[in-house]
């Protein structure tokens, strides 16, 4: 994946917003399973993350072959926000700059 730093400029901010719009559209779709019940607090999270060039809005910038090349799921807002804090801390601590490549390993 490649870091998409919104502070890098207007194009990066626009692309980050496209990631969020595509994620929100998928989360609001009629067929989306696991939607929260009234009064239930859940975040709809996406992978690849909105902070990457490979995020949900990629098709808007790189072509239709990337349409729907992402996943979304409702999760605990506490867990989602903690994961976001940790990801941003890693970006900062390891100096992962705009368009820097990285590999995400899940599990041990």
C-alpha positions as CSV (number, residue, x, y, z in Angstrom):
1,X,0.0,0.0,0.0
2,X,1.0,3.7,-0.2
3,X,0.4,6.4,2.4
4,X,-2.1,9.1,1.4
5,X,-1.2,12.0,3.6
6,X,-4.0,14.6,3.4
7,X,-1.6,17.4,4.5
8,X,0.4,16.8,1.3
9,X,-1.9,19.1,-0.7
10,X,-5.3,19.6,-2.4
11,X,-5.1,16.6,-4.6
12,X,-4.4,14.3,-1.7
13,X,-7.2,15.8,0.3
14,X,-9.6,15.3,-2.6
15,X,-8.5,11.7,-3.0
16,X,-8.9,11.1,0.8
17,X,-12.4,12.6,0.6
18,X,-13.2,10.3,-2.4
19,X,-12.1,7.3,-0.2
20,X,-14.5,8.4,2.5
21,X,-17.4,9.0,0.0
22,X,-17.0,5.6,-1.6
23,X,-16.8,3.9,1.9
24,X,-19.9,5.8,3.1
25,X,-21.8,4.9,-0.1
26,X,-21.0,1.2,0.5
27,X,-21.9,1.4,4.1
28,X,-25.3,2.9,3.3
29,X,-26.2,0.4,0.6
30,X,-29.3,-1.6,1.0
31,X,-27.4,-4.9,1.0
32,X,-24.9,-4.0,3.7
33,X,-25.1,-6.6,6.5
34,X,-24.7,-5.8,10.1
35,X,-26.1,-2.3,10.1
36,X,-26.5,-0.8,13.5
37,X,-29.9,-0.9,15.2
38,X,-31.4,2.5,16.3
39,X,-29.4,3.8,19.2
40,X,-26.5,1.3,18.5
41,X,-23.1,3.0,18.0
42,X,-21.0,1.4,15.4
43,X,-18.5,2.7,12.9
44,X,-18.4,1.6,9.3
45,X,-14.7,0.9,8.6
46,X,-13.0,0.2,5.4
47,X,-10.0,-1.7,4.0
48,X,-7.7,-0.6,2.5
49,X,-7.6,2.3,4.8
50,X,-8.7,5.8,3.8
51,X,-5.2,7.0,4.5
52,X,-3.9,5.0,1.5
53,X,-3.9,5.5,-2.2
54,X,-5.5,2.1,-2.5
55,X,-8.5,3.2,-0.5
56,X,-12.2,2.9,-1.5
57,X,-12.1,5.9,-3.9
58,X,-9.2,4.5,-6.0
59,X,-11.4,3.9,-9.1
60,X,-12.1,7.7,-9.3
61,X,-8.4,8.3,-10.0
62,X,-7.0,5.1,-11.5
63,X,-9.9,3.6,-13.4
64,X,-13.0,1.4,-13.2
65,X,-11.0,-1.8,-12.7
66,X,-10.6,-0.7,-9.1
67,X,-14.3,-0.2,-8.5
68,X,-15.4,-2.2,-5.5
69,X,-11.8,-3.3,-4.7
70,X,-12.3,-2.6,-1.0
71,X,-14.3,-4.0,1.9
72,X,-16.4,-2.4,4.6
73,X,-17.7,-3.6,7.9
74,X,-19.5,-2.2,11.0
75,X,-17.2,-2.4,14.0
76,X,-16.9,-1.0,17.5
77,X,-16.1,2.7,17.4
78,X,-13.7,2.3,20.4
79,X,-11.7,-0.4,18.5
80,X,-11.9,1.6,15.2
81,X,-10.7,4.8,16.7
82,X,-7.9,3.1,18.7
83,X,-6.7,1.4,15.5
84,X,-6.7,4.8,13.7
85,X,-4.7,6.3,16.5
86,X,-2.1,3.5,16.3
87,X,-1.9,3.7,12.6
88,X,-1.3,7.5,12.7
89,X,1.3,7.1,15.4
90,X,3.1,4.5,13.3
91,X,3.0,6.9,10.3
92,X,4.5,9.6,12.4
93,X,7.0,7.6,14.4
94,X,8.4,5.7,11.4
95,X,8.2,8.8,9.2
96,X,5.9,7.2,6.6
97,X,5.4,10.1,4.2
98,X,3.0,10.7,1.3
99,X,3.2,8.0,-1.3
100,X,5.6,5.9,0.7
101,X,5.1,2.2,0.2
102,X,4.4,-0.1,3.1
103,X,3.3,-3.7,3.7
104,X,0.6,-4.5,6.2
105,X,1.0,-7.9,7.9
106,X,-2.1,-9.1,9.7
107,X,-1.6,-11.6,12.5
108,X,1.6,-13.1,14.0
